Amino acid sequence: MFQHPDLPDFDEGDGEKCKAWIAEQGLQVIMIELETDAPVEIADRYFESDDPDCSYWEPNRPDGEGWFCLAIHDSDDGPVCWWARRVVTP
């Protein structure tokens, strides 16, 4: 799938390490799932195939400025897009 080149490779079970890295980078992250984000025909196409390719899915960007795609990876519920942006500090 896709991963920003600066995102470390976290293993399953590294949730706390991942959260710490996100905080150290000053990022806000929102996860968008293909299952709930994509039009029905796109979701059906993915879930009815045995193909892990989801390159035809264009995840919706969250509202606001500065969002970039940090990663798109598979989860137990199908593909997930991690949108990230720098946290604005006062």
C-alpha positions in Angstrom: 0.0 0.0 0.0 1.6 3.4 0.9 3.7 4.8 3.7 5.4 8.2 4.0 9.1 7.7 3.9 9.7 9.3 7.3 7.2 7.0 9.0 9.0 4.2 10.9 8.0 0.6 10.3 5.9 -0.3 13.3 5.0 -3.9 14.1 1.6 -5.2 15.2 1.5 -4.4 18.9 3.6 -1.2 18.6 0.6 1.0 19.2 2.2 2.9 22.1 5.5 3.4 20.1 3.5 4.7 17.2 1.5 7.1 19.3 4.7 8.4 20.9 6.3 8.9 17.5 3.2 10.8 16.3 3.4 13.1 19.4 7.1 13.6 18.9 6.5 14.8 15.4 3.8 17.2 16.5 1.2 15.5 14.3 -2.6 15.2 14.5 -3.7 12.0 12.8 -7.2 11.0 11.5 -7.9 7.5 10.2 -10.3 7.1 7.3 -11.5 3.6 6.6 -12.3 2.5 3.0 -15.3 0.6 4.3 -17.0 3.7 5.6 -15.4 6.3 3.3 -15.6 4.9 -0.2 -18.7 4.8 -2.4 -20.5 1.4 -2.2 -19.3 0.3 -5.6 -15.6 0.9 -4.6 -16.0 -0.8 -1.2 -17.8 -3.8 -2.8 -15.1 -4.0 -5.5 -12.4 -4.3 -2.8 -14.2 -6.6 -0.4 -15.6 -8.9 -3.1 -12.1 -9.5 -4.6 -9.2 -11.4 -3.2 -6.9 -8.7 -4.4 -5.2 -6.4 -1.8 -4.9 -3.6 -4.4 -7.0 -0.6 -3.4 -5.2 2.0 -5.5 -8.5 3.0 -7.1 -9.7 4.3 -3.7 -9.2 8.0 -3.2 -9.7 8.6 0.5 -11.5 11.8 1.4 -9.3 14.4 3.0 -10.4 15.8 6.3 -11.7 19.3 6.5 -9.1 22.0 7.2 -5.7 22.9 6.0 -2.4 21.1 5.9 -3.5 17.4 5.7 -1.2 15.0 3.9 -1.3 11.2 3.5 0.9 9.6 6.1 0.0 6.0 5.2 -2.5 3.7 3.6 -2.4 0.2 5.1 -4.5 -2.9 5.6 -6.3 -3.5 8.9 -8.7 -6.2 10.2 -11.5 -4.1 8.7 -9.8 -3.4 5.3 -7.7 -0.5 4.1 -7.2 2.6 6.3 -5.8 6.0 5.3 -3.9 7.9 7.9 -4.2 11.6 7.2 -1.8 13.8 9.2 -1.0 17.5 9.7 1.2 19.5 12.0 -0.4 20.6 15.2 -0.6 24.3 15.5 0.8 25.5 18.8 -0.1 28.9 20.1 
